[in-house]
Amino acid sequence: MNKKPTLTTILIVLFLSILFINFFLNNKTQKTIISNMIKDVSYLSSDDLEGRKIGTKGEKLAAEYIVEKFKQYDLIEKGIDGYYQYFNASIRENPHSRVIKNKVQGINVIGFIDNKMKETIIIGAHYDHLGFGGPGSLFLDSMQIHNGADDNASGVSVLLSLIPELSRHKIYNYLFIAFSGEEQGLFGSSFYAKNPTIDLENVRFMLNFDMVGRLSQDNILAINGTGTSSKWKKLLQDVNIDNFNLRTSESGTGPSDHTSFYLQNIPVLHFFTGQHQDYHKPTDDVDKINFKGMYKITKYVKNIILKSSKITDFDFKETVSSTTITPKFKVTLGIMPDYLFDGVGLRIDGVSKDRTAFKAGILKGDIVLSMGGDEVNDIMQYMKALSKYKIGDSTSVKLLRKSDTIQVPVFFFK
């Protein structure tokens, strides 16, 4: 005779069934999100868009793609002309020049989820890049398409992936902004911050994704802006269930779009997986993107947002470095700093061919300890030291190369 299952057996079977269903659904969700990310980045960084430079056909094609995604998710139009907010930008010959090369019109793409809540979160990422190169490019051999898969198709894709994930959680209103003109000087975000389409007084915080497609095996995730609210540091640790190796900095300012909102007294965070050899070069392509890493970042950010709703009095704090004046340069060493390095000095992540550092024999992996008579303990001290030189000057750079300390003479040429 068959025995009837006991209550304990039934409960165990039920529990295991629930675990299996949750695992299946989570796995299906992950596959769907990653599949969509691959489509997003593949299109936005394709040659058809010719590098998505502000004021070009490629920028418009990218904007149209983002609009279609916003429509797919039923976002409310929150631009001036539908989803679009147009702005004018005066493009300089180079970042340090006062000479205007040309004037162009850029497009911010803005969508909104209105949950009738008191507070709104802004989620942003720039979608423009460098076109065929020129000013800002670290590739000097010829004019080639700079597809910008990591910079910043990856950030746009994370933004788009968050829309359906957050739409089920009616704890805030959500404003999604894809900015243009970032590469030329934060034009789009600066324009929006000064010409907002919502009341910025009701914004709890702004999250910015810029270059989030190269999560390393070390699981290093840089988060800038942690000093802009007293709530950030504990919150970021509390939801770090994937054990990201967090590299944080407090400053609310930096070379990305969160700066524009920090200057409006809004707490900000900037997520960033680090520099690499393909930065601002034609080789920043989709085949080098870590999509599983992007998914992990998306999940992490979602949990940050959900957990933040439990925090009362989400304050804004001015960061010390925001009052620091960025030095102006007459010369360049031609190196790419390792922004994730947390030791003493400035570690070099790349050396541009035929530039000052290259000709002096400086190598990737070298750590700059001093320049002339100035110590270099971090990137700000490096910039201050570099700002003292002009074309035709020479100096000596002290380097740590593996375990050896060496002195390298350098000559600054045009």
C-alpha positions as CSV (number, residue, x, y, z in Angstrom):
1,M,0.0,0.0,0.0
2,N,1.3,3.4,-1.0
3,K,2.0,5.8,1.9
4,K,0.6,9.3,1.7
5,P,3.3,12.0,1.7
6,T,3.9,13.7,5.0
7,L,3.4,17.4,5.4
8,T,7.2,17.8,5.8
9,T,7.7,16.1,2.5
10,I,5.2,18.3,0.8
11,L,6.8,21.4,2.2
12,I,10.2,20.3,1.1
13,V,9.0,19.6,-2.5
14,L,7.2,22.9,-2.6
15,F,10.3,24.8,-1.4
16,L,12.5,23.1,-3.9
17,S,10.0,23.8,-6.7
18,I,10.0,27.5,-5.8
19,L,13.8,27.6,-5.8
20,F,13.8,25.9,-9.2
21,I,11.2,28.4,-10.6
22,N,13.1,31.4,-9.3
23,F,16.4,30.1,-10.7
24,F,14.7,29.5,-14.1
25,L,13.2,32.9,-14.2
26,N,16.3,34.7,-13.1
27,N,18.4,32.8,-15.6
28,K,15.9,33.6,-18.3
29,T,15.9,37.3,-17.3
30,Q,19.7,37.4,-17.4
31,K,19.8,35.8,-20.9
32,T,17.2,38.3,-22.2
33,I,19.0,41.3,-20.8
34,I,22.4,40.2,-22.1
35,S,20.9,39.4,-25.5
36,N,19.4,42.9,-25.7
37,M,22.7,44.4,-24.6
38,I,24.5,42.7,-27.4
39,K,22.0,44.1,-29.9
40,D,22.3,47.6,-28.5
41,V,26.0,47.8,-28.4
42,S,26.4,46.0,-31.8
43,Y,24.2,48.5,-33.5
44,L,25.4,51.7,-31.7
45,S,29.0,50.8,-32.3
46,S,28.6,49.6,-35.9
47,D,30.4,51.3,-38.8
48,D,27.0,52.4,-40.2
49,L,26.8,55.0,-37.5
50,E,30.3,56.3,-38.3
51,G,31.3,57.0,-34.7
52,R,28.2,58.9,-33.6
53,K,29.9,62.3,-33.6
54,I,27.7,65.3,-32.5
55,G,26.1,67.0,-35.4
56,T,26.4,64.1,-37.8
57,K,24.1,61.6,-39.5
58,G,25.5,58.9,-37.2
59,E,24.4,60.9,-34.1
60,K,20.9,61.1,-35.5
61,L,20.7,57.4,-36.3
62,A,21.8,56.6,-32.7
63,A,19.2,59.0,-31.4
64,E,16.5,57.4,-33.5
65,Y,17.5,54.0,-32.2
66,I,17.2,55.2,-28.6
67,V,13.8,56.8,-29.3
68,E,12.5,53.5,-30.6
69,K,13.7,51.8,-27.4
70,F,11.9,54.5,-25.3
71,K,8.7,53.9,-27.3
72,Q,9.0,50.2,-26.9
73,Y,9.0,50.7,-23.1
74,D,6.2,53.3,-23.2
75,L,8.3,56.1,-21.8
76,I,6.7,59.6,-21.7
77,E,8.2,62.1,-24.1
78,K,10.2,64.6,-21.9
79,G,12.2,66.6,-24.4
80,I,11.1,69.8,-26.1
81,D,10.3,68.2,-29.4
82,G,9.0,64.8,-28.4
83,Y,11.8,62.9,-26.9
84,Y,14.4,65.3,-28.4
85,Q,16.0,68.3,-26.7
86,Y,18.1,70.2,-29.2
87,F,21.1,72.3,-28.2
88,N,23.9,74.2,-29.9
89,A,27.6,73.5,-29.4
90,S,30.7,75.5,-30.4
91,I,33.4,72.9,-31.1
92,R,37.0,74.0,-30.4
93,E,40.1,73.0,-32.4
94,N,41.2,71.1,-29.3
95,P,40.2,70.9,-25.6
96,H,42.7,73.6,-24.6
97,S,42.1,76.0,-27.5
98,R,39.9,79.1,-27.6
99,V,39.6,78.9,-31.4
100,I,36.1,77.8,-32.5
101,K,36.4,75.2,-35.3
102,N,32.7,74.9,-36.0
103,K,29.2,75.1,-34.5
104,V,26.9,72.2,-34.5
105,Q,23.5,71.1,-33.2
106,G,23.3,68.2,-30.8
107,I,20.4,66.1,-29.5
108,N,19.6,64.9,-26.0
109,V,17.1,62.0,-25.9
110,I,14.8,62.1,-22.9
111,G,12.1,59.7,-21.6
112,F,10.2,59.6,-18.4
113,I,8.3,57.2,-16.1
114,D,5.8,59.1,-14.1
115,N,4.8,57.1,-11.0
116,K,3.3,60.2,-9.4
117,M,5.9,60.1,-6.7
118,K,7.5,63.1,-5.0
119,E,11.0,62.3,-6.0
120,T,12.7,61.5,-9.3
121,I,15.9,59.7,-10.1
122,I,17.9,60.7,-13.2
123,I,19.7,58.0,-15.1
124,G,22.1,59.2,-17.8
125,A,24.7,58.1,-20.3
126,H,26.2,59.8,-23.3
127,Y,25.7,58.2,-26.7
128,D,28.0,60.4,-28.9
129,H,31.6,59.5,-29.7
130,L,34.5,60.8,-31.9
131,G,33.3,60.0,-35.5
132,F,36.4,59.5,-37.6
133,G,38.8,60.7,-34.9
134,G,40.5,64.1,-34.9
135,P,40.6,66.1,-31.6
136,G,40.2,63.8,-28.6
137,S,41.4,60.7,-30.5
138,L,44.5,58.9,-29.4
139,F,44.9,57.3,-32.8
140,L,47.2,59.5,-34.9
141,D,48.0,57.4,-37.9
142,S,45.0,58.2,-40.0
143,M,41.3,59.1,-39.9
144,Q,39.3,55.9,-39.2
145,I,35.8,55.3,-37.7
146,H,35.9,55.3,-33.9
147,N,33.0,53.0,-33.0
148,G,33.1,53.6,-29.2
149,A,31.6,50.3,-28.1
150,D,32.8,50.8,-24.5
151,D,32.7,54.6,-24.8
152,N,29.8,54.8,-24.6
153,A,27.5,52.3,-26.3
154,S,28.0,50.2,-23.1
155,G,26.6,53.0,-20.9
156,V,23.6,53.6,-23.1
157,S,22.9,49.9,-23.1
158,V,22.9,49.7,-19.3
159,L,20.6,52.7,-19.2
160,L,18.2,51.0,-21.6
161,S,18.4,47.7,-19.7
162,L,17.4,49.5,-16.5
163,I,14.1,50.8,-17.9
164,P,12.1,47.5,-17.8
165,E,13.8,46.5,-14.5
166,L,12.8,49.7,-12.8
167,S,9.3,50.1,-14.3
168,R,8.0,47.5,-11.9
169,H,9.2,49.4,-8.9
170,K,7.0,52.5,-8.4
171,I,9.1,54.0,-5.6
172,Y,10.4,57.0,-7.7
173,N,9.7,58.7,-10.9
174,Y,12.5,57.9,-13.4
175,L,14.0,60.2,-16.0
176,F,16.3,58.6,-18.6
177,I,18.6,60.9,-20.6
178,A,20.9,59.9,-23.4
179,F,23.3,62.9,-23.8
180,S,25.1,64.0,-26.9
181,G,28.2,66.3,-27.0
182,E,29.9,64.7,-24.0
183,E,33.1,64.0,-25.9
184,Q,33.4,67.7,-27.0
185,G,32.8,69.1,-23.5
186,L,29.7,67.9,-21.7
187,F,27.5,70.1,-23.9
188,G,24.4,68.0,-23.7
189,S,24.3,67.4,-20.0
190,S,25.3,71.0,-19.3
191,F,22.5,72.3,-21.5
192,Y,19.9,70.0,-19.8
193,A,21.0,70.9,-16.3
194,K,20.5,74.5,-17.1
195,N,17.3,73.9,-19.2
196,P,15.6,71.0,-17.4
197,T,12.3,69.6,-18.4
198,I,11.4,68.5,-14.8
199,D,11.9,70.3,-11.5
200,L,15.4,69.5,-10.4
201,E,14.4,70.4,-6.8
202,N,12.6,67.0,-6.7
203,V,15.6,65.0,-8.0
204,R,17.0,62.7,-5.3
205,F,20.1,61.7,-7.2
206,M,21.6,61.3,-10.7
207,L,23.4,58.1,-11.9
208,N,25.8,58.3,-14.8
209,F,27.2,55.4,-16.9
210,D,30.3,56.1,-18.9
211,M,32.5,53.2,-20.1
212,V,31.0,50.2,-18.2
213,G,31.8,47.5,-20.7
214,R,35.2,46.3,-19.7
215,L,34.7,44.8,-16.2
216,S,38.0,42.9,-15.5
217,Q,38.6,39.5,-14.0
218,D,39.5,41.4,-10.8
219,N,35.9,42.6,-10.7
220,I,37.1,46.2,-10.3
221,L,34.3,48.8,-10.6
222,A,35.1,52.5,-10.1
223,I,32.4,54.7,-8.7
224,N,33.0,58.4,-8.6
225,G,31.0,60.9,-6.6
226,T,30.7,58.9,-3.3
227,G,31.3,62.1,-1.3
228,T,28.2,63.9,-2.8
229,S,26.0,62.4,-0.2
230,S,26.7,61.0,3.3
231,K,24.5,58.0,2.4
232,W,26.4,56.7,-0.6
233,K,29.3,54.7,1.0
234,K,27.2,52.5,3.3
235,L,24.6,52.0,0.6
236,L,27.1,50.9,-2.0
237,Q,28.6,48.3,0.4
238,D,25.3,47.1,1.6
239,V,24.1,45.9,-1.8
240,N,27.5,44.7,-3.1
241,I,26.4,41.1,-3.2
242,D,28.5,40.3,-6.3
243,N,31.6,41.4,-4.4
244,F,32.7,44.1,-6.8
245,N,36.2,45.4,-6.0
246,L,35.0,48.9,-5.6
247,R,37.4,51.8,-6.3
248,T,35.7,55.0,-5.1
249,S,36.4,58.7,-5.2
250,E,34.5,61.4,-3.5
251,S,34.6,64.2,-6.0
252,G,31.4,65.1,-7.7
253,T,33.2,66.6,-10.7
254,G,35.1,64.8,-13.5
255,P,35.2,64.5,-17.3
256,S,31.7,63.0,-17.6
257,D,28.0,64.1,-17.5
258,H,27.4,63.6,-13.8
259,T,29.4,66.8,-13.3
260,S,26.6,68.9,-14.8
261,F,24.2,67.7,-12.2
262,Y,26.6,67.9,-9.2
263,L,26.9,71.6,-10.1
264,Q,23.1,71.8,-9.5
265,N,23.6,70.5,-6.0
266,I,22.3,67.0,-6.8
267,P,24.0,63.9,-5.4
268,V,25.7,61.9,-8.2
269,L,27.5,58.7,-9.0
270,H,29.5,57.8,-12.0
271,F,30.1,54.1,-12.8
272,F,33.2,53.2,-14.8
273,T,35.1,50.0,-15.4
274,G,38.4,51.6,-16.3
275,Q,40.6,52.8,-19.1
276,H,42.1,50.4,-21.7
277,Q,44.4,50.4,-24.7
278,D,41.4,50.9,-27.1
279,Y,40.2,54.1,-25.4
280,H,39.5,56.8,-28.0
281,K,40.9,54.6,-30.8
282,P,39.2,52.7,-33.7
283,T,39.8,49.5,-31.9
284,D,37.1,50.1,-29.2
285,D,34.8,47.5,-30.7
286,V,31.9,45.3,-29.6
287,D,34.0,42.0,-29.6
288,K,35.9,43.3,-26.5
289,I,32.8,44.1,-24.4
290,N,32.1,42.0,-21.3
291,F,28.4,41.7,-21.4
292,K,28.1,39.5,-18.3
293,G,29.9,42.3,-16.5
294,M,27.5,44.8,-17.8
295,Y,24.6,42.7,-16.6
296,K,26.2,42.5,-13.1
297,I,26.5,46.3,-13.0
298,T,22.9,46.7,-14.1
299,K,21.7,44.4,-11.3
300,Y,23.9,46.2,-8.8
301,V,22.6,49.6,-9.8
302,K,19.0,48.4,-9.6
303,N,19.6,47.2,-6.0
304,I,21.2,50.6,-5.2
305,I,18.1,52.3,-6.4
306,L,15.7,50.0,-4.5
307,K,17.6,50.1,-1.3
308,S,17.9,53.9,-1.5
309,S,14.2,54.3,-1.2
310,K,14.5,53.1,2.4
311,I,16.8,55.9,3.3
312,T,15.4,59.1,4.7
313,D,17.0,62.6,4.2
314,F,19.2,61.7,1.3
315,D,21.5,64.7,1.6
316,F,23.7,66.6,-0.8
317,K,27.3,67.3,0.2
318,E,29.8,69.5,-1.6
319,T,33.1,67.7,-2.2
320,V,36.4,69.2,-1.5
321,S,38.0,68.7,-4.9
322,S,35.1,70.4,-6.6
323,T,36.7,73.7,-5.8
324,T,40.1,72.7,-7.2
325,I,40.9,74.5,-10.4
326,T,41.9,72.1,-13.2
327,P,45.3,73.2,-14.5
328,K,45.7,74.4,-18.1
329,F,48.2,72.6,-20.3
330,K,50.5,73.9,-23.0
331,V,52.1,70.4,-23.6
332,T,51.1,66.8,-23.3
333,L,53.2,63.8,-22.2
334,G,51.1,61.5,-24.4
335,I,50.2,58.9,-21.8
336,M,46.9,57.3,-20.7
337,P,46.6,57.2,-16.9
338,D,45.3,54.2,-15.1
339,Y,42.4,55.7,-13.3
340,L,41.8,52.6,-11.2
341,F,45.3,52.5,-9.7
342,D,45.1,53.2,-6.0
343,G,48.8,53.2,-5.1
344,V,51.3,56.0,-4.8
345,G,52.1,57.8,-8.1
346,L,50.5,57.7,-11.5
347,R,50.5,54.4,-13.2
348,I,50.6,54.5,-17.0
349,D,48.0,52.4,-18.8
350,G,49.1,53.4,-22.4
351,V,51.6,55.4,-24.3
352,S,50.7,57.2,-27.6
353,K,53.0,56.5,-30.5
354,D,55.4,59.2,-31.5
355,R,54.4,61.5,-28.5
356,T,56.7,62.8,-25.8
357,A,56.6,59.8,-23.5
358,F,57.0,57.4,-26.4
359,K,60.2,59.1,-27.6
360,A,61.5,59.2,-24.1
361,G,61.2,55.5,-23.7
362,I,58.4,55.6,-21.1
363,L,56.4,52.3,-21.1
364,K,53.0,51.0,-20.2
365,G,53.0,49.9,-16.6
366,D,55.6,52.5,-15.5
367,I,54.6,54.5,-12.4
368,V,55.4,58.3,-12.4
369,L,56.7,59.3,-9.1
370,S,57.9,62.8,-9.8
371,M,58.3,65.3,-12.7
372,G,61.1,67.8,-12.4
373,G,61.1,68.9,-8.7
374,D,57.4,68.0,-8.2
375,E,56.3,64.8,-6.5
376,V,53.5,62.9,-8.2
377,N,51.3,61.0,-5.7
378,D,48.1,61.1,-7.8
379,I,46.6,62.3,-11.0
380,M,46.0,65.8,-9.7
381,Q,49.6,66.3,-8.7
382,Y,50.6,65.0,-12.1
383,M,48.4,67.6,-13.9
384,K,49.7,70.4,-11.7
385,A,53.3,69.4,-12.5
386,L,52.6,69.0,-16.3
387,S,50.9,72.5,-16.4
388,K,54.3,74.2,-15.6
389,Y,55.8,73.2,-18.9
390,K,55.6,74.6,-22.4
391,I,56.7,73.5,-25.9
392,G,60.5,73.4,-26.0
393,D,61.0,72.7,-22.3
394,S,62.8,69.6,-21.0
395,T,62.7,67.9,-17.6
396,S,63.4,64.6,-15.9
397,V,60.6,62.1,-14.9
398,K,61.2,59.7,-12.1
399,L,59.6,56.3,-12.7
400,L,59.1,53.1,-10.9
401,R,59.5,50.3,-13.5
402,K,58.7,47.0,-12.0
403,S,61.1,47.0,-9.0
404,D,63.6,49.6,-10.3
405,T,63.5,53.4,-9.9
406,I,64.8,55.2,-12.9
407,Q,65.1,58.8,-14.2
408,V,64.1,59.5,-17.8
409,P,64.8,62.8,-19.6
410,V,61.9,64.1,-21.6
411,F,61.6,66.9,-24.2
412,F,58.3,68.5,-24.9
413,F,57.7,69.1,-28.6
414,K,54.7,70.3,-30.5
